[in-house]
């Protein structure tokens, strides 16, 4: 079972003194590696070499094809592979200096596996952008990306998974949170750096302008307050913008709205109304929507590649592919998420707590699937954990709830992993609970589980009987998917000021 591999190694990924084990004198050997640190870093550099060759090919292609969709796909690939380059560089740097100030949580095993999983997801997303085209660009880069994927999977297999946590209790702050930030957040006071107001009463009238004005690689919070209003713009927070925080006037008052979609020639990745890659992003009291409608198919409201990101009291509204939790560790609390097909999807390690998840009315005879998690390798720590949530029908679906088939999820990738626990499941759900993707694909290798759910849709008697489906009967199994275990939340969530439950709460 998938949770067993998380329990195999009970040790922290801590450095040994130089010269201990097989590390060269130039490297501190972390316990969490199965190979010498020098060998591991050498392999990372080998992947970076392959990656740079692919980037070089793509850079020369540019927009030479005159095809809107292909040009978008090439642009996506350059951005995605640039992200992978960073993630691999962090991996090498943190391995050589496990106590470096730029490491994310201070727990090296979790950081390495998170970054490598993201580096693995990005090339596949790049290739997906060319679907439906016969572009020579796809042919030119496919071999290099395939080689990169194989090498990253090998790296993932060389990092021990760990299930226990550093001795940081809820309410304490990890050492990398600055004392000034601690005081602000403990007092629940947030100092605003700039104000966005559509009526001209702030520093900016556009959200994107405020983002561009924010400092790069900030190690302290930079707070953007967005006054009530509907902001019709596409916002992208690039990788250099660390620790941004956006605060609105409420999810029903401050709305960022767009309508890009696949039917009109955008890739799924690029269709996002709001996209964030910079680490440490926080959003509170605002909404993100894509108004393209069900007939436009994939149309993302928000995409996140932001490690250690938090969305608190936020709304995500769309139809197909509403919320793209693409990569990294993400936490959602007291949010509202609505959609139709695969409307929570991606390959992040994402935990949803106390959220309202609403299935909407889509196209005629269309089946609703709430999740489509994209884990591609058994060594990835990624997956979705949905805890203390309310899964029900949105108002437009209520009249036809008995004739529209709605499921908890389907396996987008071979090792898709989703756990629903301690949540209310309404009669919107079909008794079998989960839907296949394409025949027997991934039914043996996925990991889907339910634990202590309740409500008219929570009955287990008629659930699917796939080898990868599990009914969890013990708290020890379910604990692996809690905030403390699944996203290492005790190490970083206290610094954000967000409310959270670290464990099962019972």
C-alpha positions as CSV (number, residue, x, y, z in Angstrom):
1,X,0.0,0.0,0.0
2,X,1.1,3.5,-0.7
3,X,1.1,4.6,2.9
4,X,3.5,1.8,3.8
5,X,6.4,3.3,1.9
6,X,6.0,6.5,3.9
7,X,6.5,4.4,7.1
8,X,9.5,2.4,6.1
9,X,12.2,4.9,7.1
10,X,11.9,6.6,10.5
11,X,14.7,9.0,10.6
12,X,15.4,12.6,9.9
13,X,17.3,13.6,6.9
14,X,20.2,15.1,8.9
15,X,23.7,15.7,7.8
16,X,26.6,13.5,9.0
17,X,30.0,15.0,9.6
18,X,32.2,15.3,6.6
19,X,34.1,12.1,6.2
20,X,31.4,9.9,7.8
21,X,30.1,7.3,5.4
22,X,31.2,7.6,1.8
23,X,30.9,11.3,1.1
24,X,33.8,13.1,-0.3
25,X,35.5,15.7,1.8
26,X,33.8,18.4,-0.2
27,X,30.3,17.2,0.8
28,X,28.3,16.8,4.0
29,X,26.5,13.5,3.7
30,X,22.8,13.7,4.5
31,X,21.3,10.6,6.0
32,X,18.3,10.7,3.8
33,X,20.3,9.8,0.7
34,X,20.8,6.2,-0.4
35,X,24.0,7.1,-2.3
36,X,26.9,9.4,-1.7
37,X,26.1,13.1,-1.7
38,X,28.8,13.7,-4.4
39,X,27.2,11.0,-6.6
40,X,23.8,12.4,-6.1
41,X,24.8,16.0,-6.9
42,X,26.7,14.7,-9.9
43,X,23.5,13.1,-11.2
44,X,21.6,16.3,-10.6
45,X,24.1,18.2,-12.7
46,X,23.8,15.6,-15.4
47,X,20.0,16.2,-15.6
48,X,20.7,20.0,-15.8
49,X,23.0,19.4,-18.8
50,X,20.2,17.5,-20.6
51,X,17.7,20.2,-19.6
52,X,19.9,23.0,-21.0
53,X,20.2,21.2,-24.4
54,X,16.4,21.0,-24.6
55,X,16.0,24.7,-23.6
56,X,18.5,25.6,-26.3
57,X,16.5,23.8,-29.0
58,X,13.2,25.5,-27.9
59,X,14.8,28.9,-27.7
60,X,15.9,28.7,-31.4
61,X,12.3,27.7,-32.4
62,X,10.7,30.7,-30.9
63,X,7.5,31.7,-32.7
64,X,8.6,30.5,-36.1
65,X,5.7,28.2,-36.6
66,X,3.0,30.9,-37.0
67,X,0.6,28.6,-35.0
68,X,-1.0,30.3,-32.0
69,X,-1.4,27.0,-30.0
70,X,2.1,25.8,-30.9
71,X,3.7,29.1,-30.0
72,X,1.9,29.0,-26.6
73,X,3.1,25.4,-26.1
74,X,6.7,26.5,-26.8
75,X,6.4,29.4,-24.4
76,X,5.0,27.1,-21.7
77,X,7.9,24.7,-22.2
78,X,10.5,27.4,-21.7
79,X,8.8,28.5,-18.5
80,X,8.3,25.0,-17.2
81,X,11.8,23.9,-17.9
82,X,13.1,27.1,-16.4
83,X,11.2,26.1,-13.2
84,X,12.7,22.6,-13.4
85,X,16.2,24.1,-13.7
86,X,15.6,26.1,-10.5
87,X,14.2,23.0,-8.7
88,X,17.2,20.9,-9.7
89,X,19.6,23.7,-8.7
90,X,17.9,23.9,-5.2
91,X,18.2,20.2,-4.9
92,X,22.0,20.3,-5.6
93,X,22.5,23.3,-3.3
94,X,20.5,21.9,-0.4
95,X,22.3,18.6,-0.6
96,X,25.7,20.3,-0.4
97,X,24.5,22.6,2.3
98,X,21.6,21.1,4.2
99,X,21.3,24.0,6.7
100,X,21.3,26.7,4.0
101,X,19.0,29.6,4.7
102,X,17.1,29.2,1.4
103,X,16.0,25.6,2.1
104,X,12.2,25.5,2.4
105,X,11.3,23.6,5.6
106,X,14.6,22.6,7.0
107,X,13.6,19.0,6.5
108,X,15.8,17.9,3.6
109,X,14.1,14.7,2.6
110,X,10.7,16.5,2.2
111,X,12.3,19.4,0.3
112,X,14.3,17.2,-2.1
113,X,11.4,14.9,-2.9
114,X,9.1,17.9,-3.4
115,X,11.5,19.7,-5.8
116,X,12.3,16.6,-7.7
117,X,8.6,15.7,-8.1
118,X,8.1,19.2,-9.6
119,X,11.0,18.8,-11.9
120,X,9.4,15.5,-13.1
121,X,6.0,17.1,-13.6
122,X,7.1,20.0,-15.7
123,X,8.4,18.2,-18.8
124,X,5.2,16.2,-19.0
125,X,3.2,19.4,-18.8
126,X,5.4,20.8,-21.6
127,X,4.6,17.8,-23.8
128,X,0.9,18.0,-23.1
129,X,0.8,21.5,-24.5
130,X,1.4,20.1,-28.0
131,X,-1.5,17.7,-27.9
132,X,-3.6,17.9,-31.0
133,X,-0.8,19.4,-33.0
134,X,1.7,17.9,-35.4
135,X,4.4,20.3,-34.5
136,X,8.0,19.4,-35.3
137,X,8.9,21.1,-32.0
138,X,7.4,18.2,-30.0
139,X,9.5,15.7,-32.1
140,X,12.7,17.7,-31.6
141,X,12.5,17.8,-27.8
142,X,10.7,14.5,-26.9
143,X,13.9,12.4,-26.7
144,X,15.6,14.9,-24.5
145,X,12.6,15.2,-22.2
146,X,12.2,11.5,-22.0
147,X,15.9,11.2,-20.9
148,X,15.4,13.9,-18.3
149,X,12.3,12.2,-16.9
150,X,14.2,8.9,-16.5
151,X,17.1,10.6,-14.8
152,X,14.8,12.5,-12.3
153,X,12.9,9.3,-11.5
154,X,16.3,7.7,-10.6
155,X,17.1,10.7,-8.4
156,X,13.8,10.4,-6.6
157,X,14.5,6.7,-5.9
158,X,17.7,7.7,-4.1
159,X,16.0,9.9,-1.4
160,X,14.7,8.1,1.6
161,X,11.0,9.0,2.4
162,X,10.5,10.0,6.0
163,X,7.2,10.0,8.0
164,X,8.2,11.7,11.3
165,X,8.5,15.4,12.0
166,X,11.1,17.7,13.4
167,X,10.2,18.6,17.0
168,X,8.3,21.8,16.1
169,X,4.9,22.2,17.8
170,X,1.9,24.1,16.5
171,X,2.3,27.7,17.4
172,X,6.1,27.6,17.3
173,X,8.0,29.1,14.4
174,X,10.8,27.5,12.4
175,X,14.2,29.1,12.6
176,X,14.0,30.6,9.1
177,X,11.0,32.8,10.0
178,X,12.3,36.3,10.8
179,X,11.5,37.6,14.4
180,X,9.7,40.6,12.9
181,X,7.4,38.4,10.9
182,X,6.6,36.3,13.9
183,X,5.5,39.3,16.0
184,X,3.3,40.6,13.2
185,X,1.6,37.2,12.6
186,X,1.2,36.3,16.2
187,X,-0.6,39.5,16.8
188,X,-2.7,38.8,13.7
189,X,-1.6,42.2,12.3
190,X,-0.7,42.5,8.7
191,X,1.2,45.6,7.5
192,X,0.1,46.4,3.9
193,X,2.8,47.4,1.4
194,X,0.6,48.5,-1.5
195,X,-3.1,48.8,-2.3
196,X,-4.8,47.9,-5.5
197,X,-8.1,49.6,-6.2
198,X,-10.1,49.6,-9.4
199,X,-11.5,53.1,-8.5
200,X,-8.0,54.7,-8.4
201,X,-7.9,55.1,-4.6
202,X,-4.9,52.9,-4.2
203,X,-1.3,52.6,-5.5
204,X,-2.4,50.6,-8.5
205,X,-5.6,49.9,-10.4
206,X,-4.4,46.5,-11.8
207,X,-3.3,43.5,-9.7
208,X,-0.5,42.7,-12.1
209,X,1.1,46.1,-11.8
210,X,1.3,45.6,-8.0
211,X,2.9,42.2,-8.6
212,X,5.5,43.6,-10.9
213,X,6.4,46.3,-8.4
214,X,7.1,43.7,-5.6
215,X,10.7,42.9,-4.8
216,X,12.4,39.8,-6.1
217,X,13.4,36.9,-3.8
218,X,12.1,38.6,-0.8
219,X,12.7,36.8,2.5
220,X,10.0,38.8,4.2
221,X,6.3,39.1,3.5
222,X,5.2,41.7,0.8
223,X,1.5,42.4,1.3
224,X,-0.8,43.5,-1.5
225,X,-4.3,44.6,-0.4
226,X,-6.8,44.4,-3.2
227,X,-10.0,46.4,-2.5
228,X,-13.4,45.0,-3.5
229,X,-14.2,44.8,-7.1
230,X,-14.0,42.6,-10.2
231,X,-10.5,42.7,-11.7
232,X,-10.7,41.4,-15.3
233,X,-7.1,40.5,-15.9
234,X,-4.8,37.6,-16.1
235,X,-2.2,37.7,-13.4
236,X,1.0,35.7,-13.3
237,X,3.4,35.8,-10.3
238,X,6.7,34.6,-11.7
239,X,9.3,32.5,-9.9
240,X,11.3,35.4,-8.6
241,X,8.5,36.8,-6.5
242,X,8.8,35.1,-3.2
243,X,6.6,35.5,-0.1
244,X,3.9,37.7,-1.7
245,X,0.6,37.9,0.3
246,X,-2.6,39.1,-1.2
247,X,-5.6,40.1,0.9
248,X,-9.0,41.0,-0.4
249,X,-12.3,42.2,1.1
250,X,-13.8,38.7,1.0
251,X,-14.3,35.9,-1.5
252,X,-17.6,37.5,-2.6
253,X,-16.2,41.0,-2.8
254,X,-12.7,40.8,-4.4
255,X,-12.7,38.8,-7.6
256,X,-9.9,38.3,-10.2
257,X,-11.6,37.1,-13.4
258,X,-10.6,35.8,-16.8
259,X,-11.8,33.6,-19.6
260,X,-8.8,32.0,-21.4
261,X,-9.4,28.4,-22.5
262,X,-8.2,25.5,-24.7
263,X,-10.9,25.8,-27.3
264,X,-9.7,29.3,-28.2
265,X,-6.1,28.1,-28.6
266,X,-4.5,28.4,-25.2
267,X,-2.9,25.5,-23.5
268,X,-4.4,24.3,-20.2
269,X,-1.3,25.5,-18.4
270,X,-1.6,29.0,-19.9
271,X,-5.4,29.3,-19.6
272,X,-5.1,30.2,-15.8
273,X,-6.7,33.5,-14.8
274,X,-4.2,33.6,-11.9
275,X,-0.9,31.7,-11.9
276,X,1.7,31.7,-9.2
277,X,5.2,30.2,-9.2
278,X,7.1,32.2,-6.5
279,X,7.4,30.3,-3.3
280,X,5.6,31.2,-0.1
281,X,2.5,32.8,-1.6
282,X,-0.5,33.5,0.6
283,X,-4.0,34.6,-0.6
284,X,-6.8,35.5,1.8
285,X,-10.3,36.7,1.3
286,X,-10.5,36.8,-2.5
287,X,-11.7,34.7,-5.4
288,X,-10.3,33.5,-8.7
289,X,-12.7,32.7,-11.6
290,X,-12.6,31.5,-15.2
291,X,-15.9,32.5,-17.0
292,X,-15.2,30.7,-20.3
293,X,-18.1,28.2,-19.5
294,X,-18.4,24.5,-19.9
295,X,-18.5,24.5,-23.7
296,X,-14.9,25.8,-23.8
297,X,-13.6,22.8,-21.9
298,X,-10.3,23.2,-20.1
299,X,-10.3,26.7,-18.5
300,X,-8.2,27.2,-15.3
301,X,-9.2,29.7,-12.7
302,X,-5.9,29.3,-10.6
303,X,-2.7,27.5,-11.2
304,X,-0.1,27.2,-8.4
305,X,3.5,26.0,-8.5
306,X,4.2,27.9,-5.3
307,X,5.9,25.8,-2.7
308,X,4.6,26.3,0.8
309,X,1.6,28.3,-0.4
310,X,-1.6,29.0,1.5
311,X,-5.1,29.9,0.3
312,X,-7.3,30.9,3.1
313,X,-11.0,31.8,2.7
314,X,-10.6,31.9,-1.1
315,X,-13.0,31.1,-3.9
316,X,-12.1,29.1,-7.1
317,X,-14.9,29.2,-9.7
318,X,-14.9,27.5,-13.1
319,X,-16.1,24.4,-14.9
320,X,-13.5,22.0,-16.3
321,X,-10.1,22.2,-14.7
322,X,-10.9,25.0,-12.2
323,X,-8.0,24.6,-9.8
324,X,-4.6,23.5,-11.2
325,X,-2.5,22.4,-8.2
326,X,0.4,21.8,-10.5
327,X,3.3,21.1,-8.2
328,X,4.8,21.7,-4.8
329,X,3.3,21.8,-1.2
330,X,0.0,23.7,-0.9
331,X,-2.6,24.2,1.8
332,X,-6.2,25.3,1.3
333,X,-8.4,26.3,4.3
334,X,-12.1,27.4,4.4
335,X,-12.1,27.8,0.6
336,X,-14.9,27.3,-1.9
337,X,-14.1,25.3,-5.1
338,X,-16.6,24.7,-7.9
339,X,-16.4,23.0,-11.2
340,X,-17.4,20.0,-13.4
341,X,-14.7,17.8,-15.0
342,X,-11.4,17.2,-13.1
343,X,-11.9,20.5,-11.3
344,X,-9.1,19.9,-8.8
345,X,-6.2,18.5,-10.7
346,X,-2.4,18.5,-10.9
347,X,0.6,16.8,-9.2
348,X,1.0,18.9,-6.1
349,X,1.1,17.7,-2.5
350,X,-2.1,19.6,-1.6
351,X,-4.2,19.4,1.5
352,X,-7.7,20.9,1.7
353,X,-9.2,21.5,5.1
354,X,-12.7,22.8,6.0
355,X,-13.4,23.6,2.4
356,X,-16.7,23.5,0.4
357,X,-16.3,21.6,-2.8
358,X,-19.2,22.1,-5.2
359,X,-20.0,20.1,-8.3
360,X,-21.7,22.2,-11.0
361,X,-24.0,21.5,-14.0
362,X,-21.8,21.0,-17.1
363,X,-22.5,19.9,-20.6
364,X,-25.4,17.5,-21.4
365,X,-24.5,14.0,-20.4
366,X,-21.2,15.1,-19.0
367,X,-19.9,13.3,-15.9
368,X,-18.5,15.3,-13.1
369,X,-15.1,14.3,-11.5
370,X,-14.0,16.3,-8.6
371,X,-10.3,15.3,-8.6
372,X,-7.7,14.2,-11.2
373,X,-4.4,13.8,-9.3
374,X,-1.3,13.4,-11.5
375,X,1.3,11.4,-9.6
376,X,3.6,9.7,-12.1
377,X,6.0,7.8,-10.0
378,X,5.6,5.8,-6.7
379,X,8.5,7.7,-5.1
380,X,6.8,11.1,-5.4
381,X,5.3,12.4,-2.1
382,X,2.5,14.1,-4.1
383,X,-1.2,13.6,-3.8
384,X,-4.5,15.2,-2.6
385,X,-5.8,15.0,1.0
386,X,-9.3,16.3,1.6
387,X,-10.1,16.6,5.3
388,X,-13.1,18.1,7.2
389,X,-14.6,19.3,3.8
390,X,-18.2,19.4,2.5
391,X,-18.7,17.9,-0.9
392,X,-22.0,18.7,-2.4
393,X,-23.9,20.0,-5.4
394,X,-23.8,23.7,-6.4
395,X,-27.1,25.4,-6.8
396,X,-27.3,25.0,-10.6
397,X,-26.9,21.2,-10.3
398,X,-29.4,20.6,-7.5
399,X,-32.4,20.2,-9.9
400,X,-30.6,17.4,-11.8
401,X,-28.5,15.9,-9.1
402,X,-30.1,12.5,-9.7
403,X,-29.4,12.4,-13.4
404,X,-25.8,13.9,-13.4
405,X,-23.1,11.4,-12.5
406,X,-20.6,12.9,-10.0
407,X,-17.5,11.1,-8.7
408,X,-14.8,11.8,-6.2
409,X,-12.0,11.4,-8.8
410,X,-10.4,9.5,-11.6
411,X,-6.7,8.6,-12.2
412,X,-5.1,11.1,-14.5
413,X,-1.7,9.5,-14.2
414,X,-0.5,6.0,-13.2
415,X,0.1,6.6,-9.5
416,X,-2.7,9.0,-8.9
417,X,-3.2,9.5,-5.1
418,X,-6.2,11.0,-3.4
419,X,-7.6,10.5,0.2
420,X,-11.0,11.8,1.4
421,X,-11.3,11.8,5.1
422,X,-13.6,13.1,7.9
423,X,-15.7,14.9,5.3
424,X,-19.4,15.3,4.5
425,X,-20.4,13.6,1.3
426,X,-23.8,14.5,-0.1
427,X,-26.1,12.5,-2.3
428,X,-24.5,14.3,-5.3
429,X,-22.0,11.3,-5.4
430,X,-22.6,8.1,-7.3
431,X,-22.6,5.0,-5.0
432,X,-19.4,3.6,-6.6
433,X,-17.6,6.8,-5.6
434,X,-14.8,6.8,-8.2
435,X,-14.5,6.7,-12.0
436,X,-12.0,5.0,-14.2
437,X,-9.9,7.1,-16.6
438,X,-9.6,4.7,-19.5
439,X,-10.5,1.1,-18.9
440,X,-8.1,-0.6,-16.6
441,X,-5.5,2.2,-16.7
442,X,-3.9,2.8,-13.3
443,X,-6.5,0.8,-11.3
444,X,-3.8,-1.4,-9.8
445,X,-1.2,1.4,-9.2
446,X,-3.4,4.3,-8.0
447,X,-3.9,5.0,-4.3
448,X,-7.5,6.2,-3.4
449,X,-8.7,6.0,0.1
450,X,-11.6,7.0,2.4
451,X,-11.6,7.4,6.1
452,X,-14.5,8.3,8.5
453,X,-16.6,10.2,6.0
454,X,-20.3,10.7,6.7
455,X,-23.5,11.8,4.9
456,X,-25.7,10.2,2.2
457,X,-22.9,9.9,-0.3
458,X,-20.4,8.3,2.2
459,X,-21.8,4.7,2.1
460,X,-19.1,2.2,1.2
461,X,-21.2,-0.9,0.3
462,X,-21.3,-0.1,-3.4
463,X,-17.8,1.4,-3.8
464,X,-15.6,0.3,-6.7
465,X,-13.4,-2.8,-5.9
466,X,-10.1,-1.7,-7.6
467,X,-6.8,-3.1,-6.2
468,X,-5.7,0.5,-5.6
469,X,-8.8,1.6,-3.6
470,X,-8.6,1.4,0.2
471,X,-11.0,1.9,3.1
472,X,-8.8,3.1,6.0
473,X,-9.8,1.5,9.3
474,X,-7.1,2.9,11.6
475,X,-6.0,6.3,12.6
476,X,-2.3,5.3,12.1
477,X,-3.0,4.9,8.4
478,X,-5.0,8.1,8.1
479,X,-2.3,10.1,10.0
480,X,-0.1,9.9,7.0
481,X,-2.4,12.3,5.2
482,X,-2.7,15.0,7.9
483,X,-1.2,18.4,7.8
484,X,1.6,17.4,10.1
485,X,2.6,14.4,8.1
486,X,1.5,15.0,4.5
487,X,2.7,18.5,3.9
488,X,5.1,18.9,7.0
489,X,2.7,21.7,8.1
490,X,4.0,22.1,11.6
491,X,7.2,23.3,10.1
492,X,5.9,26.2,8.0
493,X,2.1,26.9,8.5
494,X,2.5,28.6,11.9
495,X,4.5,31.3,10.1
496,X,1.6,32.1,7.8
497,X,-0.9,32.9,10.5
498,X,-3.5,30.5,9.0
499,X,-5.7,28.4,11.1
500,X,-5.1,24.7,10.7
501,X,-5.6,21.3,12.4
502,X,-2.3,19.4,12.5
503,X,-3.7,15.9,12.9
504,X,-7.0,14.0,12.8
505,X,-8.6,16.3,15.4
506,X,-9.9,13.3,17.4
